[in-house]
Structures are given as C-alpha cells and as structure tokens.
Amino acid sequence: MSMVGNMPVTRNRMARPDAARSGSVSGHRDERVVKRWPSDRALKLLGIDLPIIQAPMAGATTSALAIGVAAAGGLASIAGALLGPNEVRAEIGAIRAKISKPVNLNFFCHADATSDPARETAWRERLKSYYVELGLDPQMPTTAASIAPFGNAQCDLVAELMPEVVSFHFGLPSADLLSRVKATGAKVLGTATSVKEALWLQQRGCDAIIAQGWEAGGHRGMFLCNGIDTQVGTMALVPQVANAVHVPVIAAGGIADGRGLAAAFALGASAVQIGTAYLFCPEANLDPVHRRALLAVQDDQTIVTNVFSGRPARAIQNRAVRELGPMADDVPAFPLAVAALQPLSVKSKNRGSGDFTPLWSGQAAPLARGLRAKELTRVLAVEALATLMRLCPADAHARQ
Ligand SMILES: Cc1cc2nc3c(=O)[nH]c(=O)nc-3n(C[C@H](O)[C@H](O)[C@H](O)COP(=O)(O)O)c2cc1C
C-alpha cells in the first residue's frame, strides 16, 4: 500500500485493461482502501481507487494531466469538445501507452446552432470599438468555432477507442447514438444542474449523475432550462439529486480540497468531479494570462456569463464580461459567439492582458494549489480521509 505522510491512500496497482474496462477491478484494488470511503458505489462503477474524477475541461485537459490523476487512482478524463478525431486518438493513445487505468472521454451535446447573420452582424457592431482600439479591422473575417456536438463521427470514435467511461455535457445524444455508446460497454455519465435534469438523465440510461452546482467553473451543463437565476448551489443540489435518483451521484462545483470532498460524501455523493483545482497543475494547458488570473482570483471575482460562447459559463470577471455582459441578450447562439471575441482575445493576450479572454474559473479557485496532478489527487484523498476521520473517529476506527 502506498503512503502519503502516514496515511495509506491506494495500492496504485496497474489494472489490466480488460479488468478496468469491465468496471470490476476485483483483485486489482486494495479493498481496505475502498472501505475507507463512506460509499464505494462510484469506485466500483468506474473501476477506480479514489473517488475523484478529474473534470474534462475543453482546451485545458491534457494526457499528461490525465495520466497523473490515473496514476494516483482517480479517473482520468479527456475533453473531446474542441478536439478533432486524430487529436482524441493521440490523447487517449498517450494515456494508454503510460498507464492501464479507466479513461473518461467527454463530449458536448448542444443543439447545432443555426447561423443568424443579422444577430451576428449586430454583435460584431457592438465589438467594433474594441477592434479599433486594438488595431484590428472590424470587418476582418473570423473563423467559426469548431465545437461539434456528439454525432456519428464521435460515436465511431468511441466504438474505436473503447473508453471505459463516456460523459456528456448539455444533455445526452439521441437515443440511437446513446445506445451505440452503451453497447461498447462504457459507463455513461451525464451532467445535471437540477433534480429534473438528473431524473431525465437517469431515465435515459445514465449510470451515474454529475450534479453540477452553481459554484462550478466553465460551462453550466444545464439543458432543460435557460434561466441562470434559479440555478442551484452544490450544497443544496447534491442531496436533492441523491434523494431523487437511484444511480450514484458525483458532486461537482466548488470542491478544491479534502474538506469539500468529505462534504460531498456527507451530502450523498459517492465521488466528486473537480475542474478548477486541476487547472492549477503544471500539466494543464493554460495560457500564461489565464494562469496569472487564476493565481490572483478571489472568492467573489468569478461570475456566470454568456459573452464568450453564447452559453452561461463561470469565468473570472474581466473587461469583456463587465462591458458586454455578464449575460447579454444579443449574443450569438452557442458556439457561434466564440468567433467574434477570438481576435480580441488573441491580440490582447499578446499584450499580456486577459481583457477579452475567457478566464474560466470556479468559485473555489483560491483554495487550489499548484501541485502536479498525481500529487494533488493523492493530497485531496488524504485530506478528505483525515477530515472524515476527524468528524467521525469512532466510525473510522470501526472501519480499520
Ligand atoms: C476550464 C474548464 C473547462 C471545462 N470544460 C468542460 C468540458 O469540456 N466538459 C464538461 O463536461 N465539463 C467541463 N467543465 C466543467 C467541469 O466538468 C466541472 O463541472 C466543473 O469544473 C466543476 O466545478 P469546479 O471548477 O469548481 O471544480 C469545465 C470546467 C472548467 C473550469
């Protein structure tokens, strides 16, 4: 058993791919470690040793980050939304070349946006003065963002690569695509921001529900409603989802240290999905402007905004958010809005400014530490176990 400090964490053994794939790791995991967690439902379902899922973060996750998490016993994730098929192949290949552990491949399921030229022109007009200020031609052509929703091509990729876990953001793909994914044997996770969404996902066959609270960084996974004012915080959402569904619940949003992980169990979750805290790892793909902003951000400096992509997402407040949003009625639909701000983001970043860049961050960023992914994953687990034992020492002794 490996140790961190004087705390046993995980055997960190290499599971055979077939064992990992089946989700049954009996004989490949130290059952004593599993028993230390208040619930082993997610561990057993996903074939992992620690109840920590490294969030798939489009643009920021790398195979190096994922390998570190998997090596510590958490669930490695690759975000497929911004990657072409060959890039996904390369990332999954790089993980599998290094480690034989389950991998989660994640996709977006948004409705394909229809272009609305009048709306897009009006939005460009709104941005005109910024283009001029930065010395850019306001009429310059922009490249449409390539964020494809999960379709046949992505489904073929899943069938080819056979990730042990497939997770979806913004709902689920059509029933036929989903049944093709499930036929590969992959466990399917869906993101819910309300009890209604959680029940919808469970009814369609999700094996576990990621309950994403308001605190979360990046895009809100919401898909059955548009209004952000009624979105629920992690503390209130997780127990209500846990009461409503019979599948395991994974808490997401605002969890950045062991206390948050321990609290997630108290709320009825059997694992957590952590994004922002992993952005601080050196293995995350982050431009220097974003990294600097994360290191300085305070608890009350992030906000949910739609100005960067057309969908609500939590980011650090910057000039674009303050002057165009935070929620703009006239922003083009997701993901068409990405294109218009892109040249402003690139130009201002070259000048060392994050004024027009989406500086994605959750509310718990100040709790994060810049450890390497493997170490961070272990430290989170150790802290959580220590917190659980402190809160309930008799129970902890009974378990040993
Ligand atoms: C930079 C960034 C990018 C994200 N991209 C994705 C993504 O591609 N797919 C996804 O399912 N969730 C994505 N998320 C949301 C995470 O899965 C998760 O819900 C969130 O990070 C949890 O909250 P936390 O950031 O407070 O840990 C992203 C989050 C961040 C911070």
The ligand as an SDF file (V2000), in Angstrom:
LIG
                    3D

 31 33  0  0  0  0  0  0  0  0999 V2000
  -11.7980   25.4170  -17.8790 C   0  0  0  0  0  0  0  0  0  0  0  0
  -12.9800   24.4940  -17.7380 C   0  0  0  0  0  0  0  0  0  0  0  0
  -13.4280   23.7960  -18.8370 C   0  0  0  0  0  0  0  0  0  0  0  0
  -14.4890   22.8850  -18.7120 C   0  0  0  0  0  0  0  0  0  0  0  0
  -14.8430   22.1330  -19.8040 N   0  0  0  0  0  0  0  0  0  0  0  0
  -15.7330   21.1220  -19.6350 C   0  0  0  0  0  0  0  0  0  0  0  0
  -15.9370   20.1770  -20.6890 C   0  0  0  0  0  0  0  0  0  0  0  0
  -15.3370   20.2480  -21.7580 O   0  0  0  0  0  0  0  0  0  0  0  0
  -16.8380   19.1920  -20.4570 N   0  0  0  0  0  0  0  0  0  0  0  0
  -17.5050   19.0500  -19.2660 C   0  0  0  0  0  0  0  0  0  0  0  0
  -18.2980   18.1240  -19.1110 O   0  0  0  0  0  0  0  0  0  0  0  0
  -17.3200   19.9410  -18.2680 N   0  0  0  0  0  0  0  0  0  0  0  0
  -16.4400   20.9530  -18.4160 C   0  0  0  0  0  0  0  0  0  0  0  0
  -16.1940   21.8170  -17.3830 N   0  0  0  0  0  0  0  0  0  0  0  0
  -16.9970   21.7110  -16.1360 C   0  0  0  0  0  0  0  0  0  0  0  0
  -16.4200   20.6210  -15.2170 C   0  0  0  0  0  0  0  0  0  0  0  0
  -16.7430   19.3540  -15.7170 O   0  0  0  0  0  0  0  0  0  0  0  0
  -16.9840   20.6990  -13.7820 C   0  0  0  0  0  0  0  0  0  0  0  0
  -18.3780   20.6850  -13.7900 O   0  0  0  0  0  0  0  0  0  0  0  0
  -16.5080   21.9100  -13.0110 C   0  0  0  0  0  0  0  0  0  0  0  0
  -15.1670   22.2190  -13.2790 O   0  0  0  0  0  0  0  0  0  0  0  0
  -16.6700   21.6380  -11.5160 C   0  0  0  0  0  0  0  0  0  0  0  0
  -16.5000   22.8090  -10.7690 O   0  0  0  0  0  0  0  0  0  0  0  0
  -15.0860   23.3610  -10.2280 P   0  0  0  0  0  0  0  0  0  0  0  0
  -14.4710   24.0270  -11.4130 O   0  0  0  0  0  0  0  0  0  0  0  0
  -15.4660   24.2790   -9.1490 O   0  0  0  0  0  0  0  0  0  0  0  0
  -14.2760   22.1900   -9.7810 O   0  0  0  0  0  0  0  0  0  0  0  0
  -15.1550   22.7410  -17.4770 C   0  0  0  0  0  0  0  0  0  0  0  0
  -14.7050   23.4720  -16.3800 C   0  0  0  0  0  0  0  0  0  0  0  0
  -13.6290   24.3410  -16.4780 C   0  0  0  0  0  0  0  0  0  0  0  0
  -13.1500   25.0770  -15.2630 C   0  0  0  0  0  0  0  0  0  0  0  0
  1  2  1  0
  2  3  1  0
  2 30  2  0
  3  4  2  0
  4  5  1  0
  4 28  1  0
  5  6  2  0
  6  7  1  0
  6 13  1  0
  7  8  2  0
  7  9  1  0
  9 10  1  0
 10 11  2  0
 10 12  1  0
 12 13  2  0
 13 14  1  0
 14 15  1  0
 14 28  1  0
 15 16  1  0
 16 17  1  0
 16 18  1  0
 18 19  1  0
 18 20  1  0
 20 21  1  0
 20 22  1  0
 22 23  1  0
 23 24  1  0
 24 25  2  0
 24 26  1  0
 24 27  1  0
 28 29  2  0
 29 30  1  0
 30 31  1  0
M  END
$$$$
